[in-house]
Amino acid sequence: MFSSLFRRKKQLPKSKSGLGETIVDARVGDVITISGLHAEYEDAYLIVEKFNRYESSAGGWRELLCVDDDRRIWIQWSEQGGLYVTVNSDQRPMGLSQLGIDVDELMRIDEEQSLDNYVICENVRYHYRNSYEAFYHENNTGEGQGFLLFDMVSGDGLKVLSIVKFEEAPFEVQVGEVVSPETITVYKQ
């Protein structure tokens, strides 16, 4: 429904403040475009459906679920050391076996905390960056649900791999792309 309202960029309203909002300013109901991500998202006007917050000893970050017709993507950003933005599609998460490792191997990587350790996913090598406990605040509210997070990054720094473990749930692997904040336009509603 919303997609038909925003068919052409000329029809999108200018931001109410006129200051050119960034991803940091986006909230539920706003419209987002991302240029240069994938051809399937190039002309997509993504409606922000959900805004989540994450906190950890390593810092905090935010996450948006954005939807256009049947396309769904997650946008995450952190402001520690400058604005850092990643995007991943709403695809089914992978298991550890798809990385060619098991829980024991992941725990070894975690204990060593060595940047020389890596996993391979879809022919891309992801080097260990960090692991820690974090807290998920759905809809930016509540005390948060704790989980383990293992962050890995590709050698060229253009992709990230996250391994997540919530209590009483299996390990889940997600791959995302690093995007320049300048490629994201936010239209406040």
C-alpha positions in Angstrom: 0.0 0.0 0.0 2.6 2.5 1.0 4.7 1.6 -2.0 2.1 3.1 -4.3 2.2 6.4 -2.5 5.9 6.8 -3.1 6.5 5.7 -6.7 8.7 8.5 -7.8 11.3 10.5 -5.8 9.6 13.7 -6.8 6.6 12.8 -4.8 8.5 12.3 -1.5 8.1 15.2 0.9 11.1 17.2 1.9 12.2 16.8 5.5 10.2 18.9 7.9 13.3 20.4 9.4 14.9 21.0 6.1 18.3 20.0 7.6 18.8 16.7 5.7 18.2 14.0 8.3 20.5 11.0 8.6 19.8 7.4 9.6 20.3 8.5 13.2 17.2 10.6 12.9 15.0 7.9 11.5 12.0 6.6 13.5 9.0 4.3 12.9 6.9 5.7 10.0 9.7 7.5 8.2 10.7 6.6 4.6 14.2 5.6 3.7 16.0 5.2 0.4 19.5 3.6 -0.1 21.4 4.3 -3.2 23.9 1.9 -4.6 23.0 -1.1 -2.3 21.6 -3.6 -4.7 19.5 -3.2 -7.9 16.5 -4.7 -6.1 16.6 -1.9 -3.5 17.7 1.0 -5.8 14.2 2.3 -6.4 12.7 1.1 -3.1 11.0 3.4 -0.7 11.5 1.6 2.6 9.0 2.3 5.4 10.5 2.1 8.9 8.4 -0.5 10.7 10.5 -1.1 13.8 13.2 0.6 15.9 15.3 -1.5 18.2 18.2 -0.5 20.6 21.2 -2.7 21.6 23.6 -2.0 24.5 26.8 -3.7 25.6 30.1 -3.0 27.4 31.5 -2.3 23.9 28.9 0.4 23.3 25.4 0.7 21.8 23.8 0.6 18.4 20.4 0.9 16.8 18.5 -1.1 14.3 15.6 -0.4 12.0 13.4 -2.9 10.2 12.4 -1.3 6.8 9.8 -2.7 4.4 8.8 -2.0 0.8 6.2 -4.4 -0.6 7.7 -7.9 0.1 11.3 -6.5 0.5 12.5 -6.3 4.1 15.9 -5.1 5.3 17.5 -4.4 8.6 19.7 -1.3 9.0 22.1 -1.1 12.0 24.2 1.8 13.0 26.6 2.8 15.7 28.1 6.3 16.4 31.2 5.1 18.3 34.2 6.5 16.4 32.0 8.0 13.7 28.8 6.8 12.1 29.1 3.2 11.0 26.1 1.6 9.1 25.4 -1.9 8.0 22.5 -3.4 6.1 21.3 -7.0 5.8 18.3 -8.5 4.1 15.6 -10.3 6.1 16.7 -13.7 5.0 16.6 -16.8 7.2 19.7 -17.0 9.4 22.4 -19.6 8.8 23.7 -22.1 11.3 27.3 -22.6 12.4 27.7 -25.7 10.2 27.4 -23.4 7.1 30.6 -21.8 8.4 32.3 -25.1 8.7 32.6 -24.8 12.5 30.9 -26.1 15.6 30.3 -24.7 19.1 33.6 -25.9 20.4 35.5 -24.1 17.5 33.5 -20.9 18.1 34.4 -21.1 21.8 38.1 -21.5 21.0 37.9 -18.5 18.7 36.2 -16.6 21.5 38.8 -17.6 24.2 41.7 -16.7 22.0 40.3 -13.3 20.9 42.8 -13.2 18.1 42.3 -11.1 15.0 44.1 -13.9 13.1 41.1 -16.3 13.6 38.6 -16.4 10.8 35.6 -18.2 9.4 34.7 -18.6 5.7 31.1 -17.9 4.5 30.1 -17.9 0.8 33.8 -17.8 -0.2 34.5 -14.7 1.9 36.9 -14.8 4.8 35.7 -13.0 8.0 38.2 -12.2 10.7 37.3 -12.2 14.3 36.8 -8.6 15.6 35.1 -8.9 19.0 32.7 -11.0 21.2 30.7 -9.9 24.1 27.3 -10.0 25.9 24.8 -7.5 24.6 21.2 -6.6 25.4 18.3 -6.3 22.9 15.7 -3.7 23.6 12.8 -4.4 21.3 11.0 -1.3 20.2 13.6 0.7 22.2 12.0 -0.2 25.5 12.4 -2.4 28.5 15.4 -3.8 30.4 16.5 -5.8 27.4 17.1 -9.5 26.6 20.7 -10.7 27.0 22.5 -12.6 24.2 26.0 -13.4 23.1 27.4 -11.7 20.0 30.5 -12.5 17.9 31.5 -9.8 15.4 33.6 -10.6 12.3 34.5 -8.5 9.3 35.7 -9.3 5.8 39.3 -8.5 4.8 38.2 -5.6 2.7 35.9 -4.2 5.5 32.9 -4.2 3.2 31.0 -7.1 4.8 30.2 -8.1 8.4 29.3 -11.4 9.8 27.5 -11.7 13.2 26.9 -14.8 15.2 24.2 -14.4 17.8 23.1 -16.7 20.6 20.0 -16.0 22.7 19.2 -18.2 25.6 17.4 -21.4 24.6 17.9 -20.7 20.9 20.4 -22.0 18.4 23.4 -20.0 17.2 22.3 -17.8 14.2 24.6 -16.4 11.6 23.8 -13.2 9.6 25.8 -11.4 6.9 25.5 -7.7 6.3 27.1 -5.1 4.1 28.8 -1.9 5.2 27.2 1.1 3.6 28.2 4.8 3.5 25.8 6.9 5.6 25.7 9.4 2.7 23.9 6.8 0.6 20.9 6.8 2.9 18.2 9.4 2.6 15.6 9.8 5.4 12.2 11.4 4.8 10.5 12.3 8.1 6.8 11.6 8.2 
